[in-house]
Amino acid sequence: MYPEMLVRPMREELTRLGVEELRTAAEVDAVLGAAEGTVLVVVNSVCGCAARNARPAVAEALRHAVRPARAVTVFAGQDREATERARGYFTGHAPSSPSMALLKDGAVVAMLPRHAIEGRAAHDIAADLVRAFDAHCAAAPASA
């Protein structure tokens, strides 16, 4: 595990966007075990493709008008119990980090494993997320 002071900025890159950090298996179960609505799960990582591609893609995609009801993150290699539990909800998908899963009513409806992130531009990854949001998430109600 890396020292917390080293990974804190990597955590905050997502939490500043309103992505909720889940650091224990119980926190993961409380969110993903509910099996209602849409949840984007970001498996964060210290690797270069997380910094250069994954986290910027999440930031761009979450600016889209249609987005999941919740966005959460676990940190691979840091919060191992939470990461392992989250991956347990990704039925049929091999563990990878970074990765992103969109769950709807408890089932994975879109998955971007590391091989769909590494070496791709953040904008292209964000476009994949936006397509998944448009297909599976309800539009946010208009503000009055």
N, C-alpha and C positions, 0 to 999 in steps of 0.2 A: 504494500500500500504506500501511496505517496503521502507526504506530510500535508495536513489539512491546509496550511497556508499556501501551498502550491496549487491545490485544486479548487480553493475557494473562488478565484475568479472564473474558473470554468463552470462551477455551479451557478454563480451569480449571472453569468451570461444568459442562462435560461430563466432563472427566478425573477430577474428584472423584467422579463416579458410577461410575468404572471403565471409561468409554469410552476406548478406545485411540486416541491421536492419530497419524495417518499424515501425515507432512510431505513425503515424497518419492514419486516414481512407483515406485521400487523397493519401498518399504514397502507401497504400495497393491497392487502385483502379488503380493507375498509373501502377502498376506491374501486378496485377491479372486481371484487367479489359481489358488489352490488348488482352488477350485470344489467344496468339500466342506462340507456342513452349512449352517447358517444364520448370516447376518451382517447386522446392521443397520448401514447406512452413513448417517451424518448429515452433510450438507453444511452446515456452520456459516457464519454470516455476521454482519456488524456491524449489520445492519439492525434496526429496531425489532421486526419480527415474529419475528425469531430470538430476541430477548431476552424478549419478552412472551408468545410463543406456542410456538415450536419447542423451545427448550431446556427450558422447564418441562414440556412434553408428554413429552419424552424421559425426564426425571427420573421423572415419574409412571408412564409405561409400564414402565420398567425395574424398578419395584417389584412388578410382576405376577409371579405364580408361574411362568408360562410365558413364556419369553423366548428370544431367539436365543442360539446358542452364543457368539457374539462381537458386540460393538458397537464400531464404529470411527467416527472423524470426520476429515474434511478441512475446511480453512477456505478458503472462496471468497474471492478477492481478496488472500489472504495467501500461501497455499501453492499457487500456481497450477498447478505441475506435478502435484502430488498430486491436486488437484481435477479437473484435466483428465483424468488417468488414471482416477480413480474414475468420472467421468461416462462414460468409454468403456465401462464395464461395464453401464451403464444402457441397454442396447439398446432403441431405439424410444421413448425418452423425451428430450424436449428439456431442455437444461441450465437449471436454475433454482436459486436460493438464497434462503433456505434450502430444503432439501428432505431427504427421508428415503427410503431404499430398503431393502427387505428382500430379500435374495438368498438363494436356497436352491439349493445345488449349482451355484452360478455364474449362475443365472438370476434376474432380477427377478420376484418373486412379488407384491410390493406396492410402490406408489410414491406418495409424498405430495409433489407439487411445490409450489412457492410458492403457487399459487392455492388449494391445499387447506389451506394454513396461514394465510395472511394474512387477518386479519379474523375468525378463528375462535378460540374459547376454547381454552386449553391442554388443558383436560379433554376436550373433544370430539376434539381431535387425538390425545390419548393413547388415547382409546377406539378410534379407527381403528387405531392401532398394536397395541393389545391384541387386537383382532379378527384382525389379521394374524398376530400371535404365536400365538394359539390355533389358527389354521388351518394354520400352516406350521412351527411349532417344537415340538420334543419337550419335554414337561414335565421340569423339573429333577428329578433323583432326590432322594428324601426323605433328610434328614440322620438319622444314627443317634444 
